[in-house]
Amino acid sequence: MSDEIQKYQGGLIQLLYQKQGNVVSLQNDILSLECVVAGTTFIKNVDEIDKTLIEGQMLDLKREADNEYDNFAISIFTADGCKIGYIPRDRNETLARLMDAGKWFYARVEEKNRKGKWLKIDIQVYLKD
């Protein structure tokens, strides 16, 4: 048996290295939740929001640990700081706990539909890995 290190040329190892020998990052953002934004009926400037929201637009998520109605509240904001609603109460606990532990999430607009005065916004929430 030789003490020489053998260079392996197959499978996963090849994926890890580019032609120059640099390690390739395998990190990807992880789709964690698909849901409808809760509380959009309370948006004061709903017409403006409806005009500016576009499919694929990135949204910021902020933890509201001091929310008096929901201990796991996570609010949703546009890039310019306009609050558009919340992650639904029945789907927010795990995300809130992960955010409290230092994990970072963001959302993207998947689709939006106007139904009378209600602006239905479907989003996808991602864990930034």
Rosetta blueprint (number, residue, H / E / L):
1 M L
2 S L
3 D L
4 E L
5 I L
6 Q L
7 K L
8 Y L
9 Q L
10 G L
11 G H
12 L H
13 I H
14 Q H
15 L H
16 L H
17 Y E
18 Q L
19 K L
20 Q L
21 G L
22 N L
23 V E
24 V L
25 S L
26 L L
27 Q L
28 N L
29 D L
30 I E
31 L E
32 S E
33 L E
34 E E
35 C E
36 V E
37 V L
38 A E
39 G L
40 T H
41 T H
42 F H
43 I L
44 K L
45 N L
46 V H
47 D H
48 E H
49 I H
50 D H
51 K H
52 T H
53 L L
54 I L
55 E L
56 G L
57 Q L
58 M E
59 L E
60 D E
61 L E
62 K E
63 R E
64 E L
65 A L
66 D L
67 N L
68 E L
69 Y L
70 D L
71 N L
72 F L
73 A L
74 I E
75 S E
76 I E
77 F E
78 T L
79 A L
80 D L
81 G L
82 C L
83 K E
84 I E
85 G E
86 Y E
87 I L
88 P L
89 R H
90 D H
91 R H
92 N L
93 E H
94 T H
95 L H
96 A H
97 R H
98 L H
99 M H
100 D H
101 A L
102 G L
103 K L
104 W L
105 F E
106 Y E
107 A E
108 R E
109 V E
110 E E
111 E E
112 K E
113 N E
114 R E
115 K E
116 G L
117 K L
118 W E
119 L E
120 K E
121 I E
122 D E
123 I E
124 Q E
125 V E
126 Y E
127 L E
128 K L
129 D L
